[in-house]
Amino acid sequence: MKKVIKTFDSIAMLGDQFESEVFRDISDESLFVYSRVDNTWYRYRWTSGNREIRFVEEIAGELPIVVQVYP
């Protein structure tokens, strides 16, 4: 697996780091961001209390139904 940043303080910081839009899964609130450098989608999730966004996994295959949340 490629090295990814494990945590972010905000959706804006996540999107800015990857220079990409951020999408939210409509069913479980997971966040998805695309890395053009790695040609890979990454899944992130808010911790309890929405204190930080943590890395969950690299996505292989299709994304679930998502909506754009940033920018």
Secondary structure, DSSP 8 states (H G I E B T S, - for coil): ------EESSHHHHHHHHTS-EEEETTT--EEEEETTTTEEEEEEE-GGG--EEEEEEE-S---SEEEEE-
